[in-house]
Amino acid sequence: MTLSPSDMEEEETHFVNVITTFRNYERYSLAANNRRRKDIYRLLLADQQVLGELGYKQKLDQVDDAIRANAEFLSLVVAEPQIFAVDLDSEGGDAGEDTSIQDGNERSGEQGYQHTHPHSNSHSHSSHTHDHTHDHGHDHGHDHSHRRRQKYKPTDFDMDKLRSTLKQFVRDWSEEGREEREACYEPMKDALVEHFSNVPIEERSEYRNKLRVLVPGSGLGRLAYDVARM
């Protein structure tokens, strides 16, 4: 499948937006956790005391530590975006942290590419007796293949998707996610083995090389990886 220039530009824009979301995770998440601290002081003093006895403030400190650990991991994931042949500088400048996050009601796709500035400088000099109508039609419709884009501001929806991705990392690839992973994937792998149990043992090696298994919605690829290794 050959992508058109506009399709390629759309893909690159989406890629840069994803990187920007990853790099804004720490700032966004720490700010959200800090709002929880501030919300404590809106409660009645008696309720604040109960939360204090339960160690709620200490729990928030632990959440901060977890956020920083997640951010360190995510920074490694997007440390070398140029390996995907995307020049971040030409895609709207540094895709690093931004101090502001869009409200969740703003559509994440609308920040993609908006720099077409059609300067129609129609200088009409009609002074003096000489009718100098200098009609300079400077139509600067800069239709470059890599138009410079506005810096992307991740939305609440972007951050929700990123948190979901973090959970998938834990489930699919961490030791901590082993129990959930086995509960989800082992029944499917067992069913796959059962489905092809009628293939004679002596034919299985050759048959396996021809076998193709579709894994729809494969997330971060652990089930597909396990199936390929069976």
N, C-alpha and C positions, 0 to 999 in steps of 0.2 A: 504494500500500500504506500503510495507516494503522497506526501503531505504537500499542500499548497503553501506558498509563503505566508498567507494569513493564518493558516492552521499552525504552522511552525511558530509564528510569533505568539499565538495564543498559548501554545504549549510552554514556550519560554517564559511568558508572563506568569503563568500558573506556577511554574517551577520556582521563579524568583519569589513569588508570594509565599510559597511553602517555606522556603529558607528564611524569609523574614519572620514568619510566624514562629519557627523554631527558635530563632535568635531573640525573640521578644518574650519567650516563655517565662524566664526568671523574673523579669521586671513585672510582667502582668500578674503572675501568680503570687509573688510576694506582696504586691499591692492589694490583691484580693484577700489574702490572709490577714493583712494589717487592718483591713476594714472590719474583720471579725473582732479584732482587739478593741477597736473604737466602739463597736456595737455593744460591747459589754457595759460600757458606761451609760448606755441608754436604759439599762435595766434598773429595777428597784434595787436598793442597797442590799436587801435580804437575798435577792436572786444573785447578785454579784458575789455575795459571801458564799453561797452554795457552790457556784462555779469555781470559786477559789479553793474551796475544800476538796473539790473533785479534781483539782489539778488542771483546769481547763487552760490557763495561761501557759503552763509548762507544755501542754499538748500543742499549743500553737507554735511554741518555739521549736518543737520537734518537727512540725509541719514545715517550718522555714528551712530547717536542715535538709529535709527530704526534697524540698523544691530545689535547693542549691545542688544537691546530688543529681537530680533529674536533669537540671540545666547543664551540668558538666557533661553528662552523657549525651544530651542532645547536641551540644556544641561539637562533639566529636563526630556525630552523624553527618553534620553539614559543614565540616571543617574544610573540605576540598570540593566545593561545588563546581569548579572549573573542569573536573573530570567528565562532566556531562556536556562539555562544549558550550557552556552558557557564560557569557561575559557579564558579570553583575554590574560593572561600571556602565555598560551601554544599556542596561535594563532599568535605569532610573537611579543610578548612584549606589551608594553603600546600602546593602540589604541588612544592615545591622539593627541594633535596638532602636526603637522609636519611643518617645516619651508619652505618646497618646495611643489609645486603642479605640477603634470605632465601636459605637454602640451596636449591640447585636441586631438591631432592626435595619442597619445599613447593609446593603448587599455587598458581599465580599468581591464580587466580580466587577463592580463598577469602577474600581480604582485602577484597572489594568492598564489601559493605554488611552491617553487623552491629550496628546500634544500635537495637534495638527495646525495650529495657529495660521489661518489663511489671512495674511496681511494684504489687504487690498488698499494700498496707499494711493488713493486717487487725489493727487495734488493738483488742484485746479487754480492756477494763478491767473486771475482775470483782472489784473490791475493795468495801468497805463492805457494808452490808446492802442498799443499793439495787443492784439487778442492772443496772448500766449496761453493756450490751454494745454499745459503740460500734463497730459494724462498718463502719469507713470503707473501703469498697472503692474505693480510688484506683487505678483501672486505667488507668495512663498509657500506653496503647499508642499512642505518638506515631506515627500513620500519616501523616506528612507526605509530600508528593510529593518533597521533597528531604531525606531523612533524612541526618543528618550521619554521614559515614563515617569509619572509622579511617584514619589516614594509611597509604598504600600503601607497601610495601617491595618494590622490584623483585627478581625472582629471577634466578638465573644464566640461566635459559631466556629471560627477557625481554632480558637483555643479549646473548645469542646472536642473537636476532632483530634487535636494534638494529644489531649489527655486520653482519649480513646486509643490512640496509637501507642502511648506509653503502656497502657494496660495490656495491649496485645504483645508488646515486647516482653513483658513479664510472663504472660501466659505461654507464649510460644517458645521463648528462648532462654528463660532463666531457670535456675534450680528451684527458686521459690514457686514457680508456676507449674512444676512437674505434676502435682496432684490434679490440678484442674485440667492440665493438658491431657493426661492419661484418661481422665473421666470423659473428656470430649472426643478424643481422637481414637482411642483403642477400639471402641465399638465399631467405628467406621472401618478401621483397618481389618478388624476381624471379619466384618461383613464382606469386604473386598476379597479376602482369602477364601471365604466360603463360596463366594460367587464363582470363582474359578477353580473350585476343588475338583470339578469333573475332568480337568485337563490331566492326562496321564503324566506321571512323575517324569518319565523319560523324555517327554516333550516340553516340559515346563521351561527349561533353560532357553530353548529356541523360541518358544512362544512368548516368553517374557520380553525378549528383545523387540518384538513386534507390538507389544501391548501399549496402549495409550490410555491414560486415565485423566479425565477432566476434573479439576478441583475448582468449582465455581466459588467466588467470594473467599479466596484463600488467605485473605488478611496479609500477614507477614510471611507466609509461605512455609510454615512448619509442617502442616499436614502434607503438602505437596512434596516437601523434602523427605519426610518419613516414607511416603508411598514410593518415591523413587529409589529408596534404599532397601525396600522389601525384597 
